[in-house]
Amino acid sequence: MLAALLWGCAAPVSPCGTGPVPVDLRGSWHYEGTQSSPSTAMLSGTLRITSQPGQDFYGDLSVTETDVGSGGVRDLSGAVTGCALDATSVDFGALFTVEAAARRHLGTVKMDVTMDSITNGTWVESGPSGPIASGTFKSARQSGP
């Protein structure tokens, strides 16, 4: 999976199809993540999916990143573009306005009667010479279509 993440950060791994929506992701999601390298940080905020024409989806991600070692805090926000690969897998990039590279996310979607979630997700931010940062994430839908 890490090899797939490292292969290009700004766009989904495979082109999205033009078929029907495999899973409706529109809405507001509570986002939590951890950064494991190069330093440890915690991320918390909101992922909003505002448009989903077919398998493609678009929105934005706004998080607060807290460095575990120093206690330093910074706000990150930017555009999200992605693809619902099938009913249980998503691939999306978040391009924060303060960083040159997108954070590529791969996650597993679980939709049920009590809570919609994106779980078991990993992300990586890559630059010209390789990985810059990486970690994990999860999201739970707060409101939907």
C-alpha positions as CSV (number, residue, x, y, z in Angstrom):
1,M,0.0,0.0,0.0
2,L,2.9,2.4,0.8
3,A,4.2,1.9,-2.7
4,A,0.8,2.9,-4.1
5,L,0.8,6.0,-1.9
6,L,4.3,7.1,-3.0
7,W,3.3,6.9,-6.7
8,G,2.1,10.4,-7.2
9,C,0.5,12.5,-4.6
10,A,-1.8,15.0,-6.3
11,A,-4.2,12.7,-8.1
12,P,-5.9,9.4,-7.4
13,V,-4.0,6.2,-8.3
14,S,-6.4,5.2,-11.0
15,P,-8.7,7.4,-13.1
16,C,-12.2,7.6,-11.8
17,G,-14.8,6.0,-13.9
18,T,-17.9,7.7,-15.2
19,G,-20.2,5.0,-13.8
20,P,-22.7,5.4,-11.0
21,V,-21.7,6.6,-7.5
22,P,-20.4,3.5,-5.7
23,V,-20.8,5.1,-2.3
24,D,-22.2,8.6,-1.4
25,L,-19.5,10.5,0.5
26,R,-21.1,14.0,0.4
27,G,-21.3,15.7,3.7
28,S,-19.2,16.9,6.7
29,W,-16.8,14.4,8.3
30,H,-14.9,14.7,11.6
31,Y,-11.3,14.0,10.7
32,E,-8.6,12.7,13.1
33,G,-5.1,11.7,12.2
34,T,-1.6,11.1,13.4
35,Q,1.6,11.9,11.7
36,S,4.3,9.4,12.5
37,S,7.2,10.9,10.5
38,P,9.3,13.0,10.4
39,S,7.9,13.9,13.8
40,T,4.9,12.9,15.8
41,A,1.8,15.1,15.5
42,M,-1.9,14.9,16.0
43,L,-4.4,16.2,13.5
44,S,-8.1,17.1,14.1
45,G,-10.6,18.9,12.0
46,T,-13.2,18.7,9.3
47,L,-13.3,17.0,5.9
48,R,-16.1,18.3,3.7
49,I,-17.2,16.5,0.6
50,T,-19.2,19.1,-1.3
51,S,-19.6,17.5,-4.8
52,Q,-19.6,14.0,-6.1
53,P,-20.3,13.6,-9.8
54,G,-20.0,9.9,-10.3
55,Q,-16.9,8.4,-8.7
56,D,-15.0,11.7,-8.5
57,F,-15.5,13.8,-5.3
58,Y,-14.4,17.3,-4.3
59,G,-14.3,19.3,-1.2
60,D,-11.9,20.7,1.4
61,L,-10.0,19.6,4.6
62,S,-9.3,21.9,7.5
63,V,-7.3,20.6,10.4
64,T,-5.3,21.7,13.4
65,E,-1.9,20.0,13.6
66,T,-0.3,19.7,17.1
67,D,3.3,18.6,17.3
68,V,3.6,16.1,20.2
69,G,7.2,17.0,21.0
70,S,7.1,20.8,21.0
71,G,3.5,21.5,21.5
72,G,3.5,23.7,18.4
73,V,0.2,24.2,16.7
74,R,-0.6,25.1,13.1
75,D,-3.8,25.3,11.1
76,L,-3.8,23.5,7.7
77,S,-6.6,23.8,5.1
78,G,-6.9,23.2,1.4
79,A,-8.8,21.6,-1.5
80,V,-9.6,17.9,-1.6
81,T,-10.0,15.9,-4.9
82,G,-10.5,12.2,-4.9
83,C,-12.1,9.0,-6.2
84,A,-14.5,6.5,-4.7
85,L,-12.7,3.5,-6.2
86,D,-15.5,1.2,-5.2
87,A,-18.1,0.9,-2.4
88,T,-15.4,0.4,0.2
89,S,-12.3,2.2,-1.0
90,V,-11.4,5.9,-1.4
91,D,-8.3,7.6,-2.7
92,F,-7.9,11.4,-2.3
93,G,-5.4,14.2,-2.0
94,A,-5.6,17.2,0.2
95,L,-3.5,20.1,-1.0
96,F,-2.9,22.4,2.0
97,T,-2.2,26.0,1.0
98,V,1.0,26.2,3.2
99,E,2.6,23.1,1.6
100,A,3.9,22.4,-1.9
101,A,2.8,18.7,-2.0
102,A,-0.6,17.1,-1.5
103,R,-1.2,14.6,1.3
104,R,-2.3,11.4,-0.5
105,H,-5.0,9.5,1.5
106,L,-6.1,5.9,1.0
107,G,-8.9,4.6,3.2
108,T,-11.6,2.0,3.7
109,V,-15.2,3.1,3.8
110,K,-17.7,1.6,6.2
111,M,-21.3,2.6,5.9
112,D,-23.8,1.3,8.4
113,V,-27.0,2.3,10.2
114,T,-25.3,3.8,13.3
115,M,-22.3,5.6,11.8
116,D,-20.7,6.2,8.4
117,S,-16.9,6.2,8.6
118,I,-13.7,6.1,6.7
119,T,-11.3,3.9,8.7
120,N,-8.0,2.1,8.4
121,G,-6.6,5.0,6.3
122,T,-3.1,6.0,5.6
123,W,-1.6,9.2,4.1
124,V,1.7,10.3,2.8
125,E,3.1,13.6,1.6
126,S,5.8,13.3,-1.1
127,G,8.2,15.7,-2.6
128,P,10.7,15.5,-5.5
129,S,13.1,13.5,-3.5
130,G,10.6,11.1,-1.8
131,P,8.4,11.0,1.3
132,I,8.2,14.2,3.4
133,A,5.7,13.0,6.0
134,S,3.3,10.1,6.6
135,G,0.6,8.9,9.0
136,T,-2.8,7.5,9.5
137,F,-6.3,8.9,9.6
138,K,-10.0,8.1,10.3
139,S,-13.2,10.1,9.8
140,A,-16.8,9.8,10.9
141,R,-19.7,11.5,9.1
142,Q,-21.3,14.3,11.1
143,S,-23.9,15.3,8.5
144,G,-24.7,14.1,5.0
145,P,-26.9,14.7,2.0
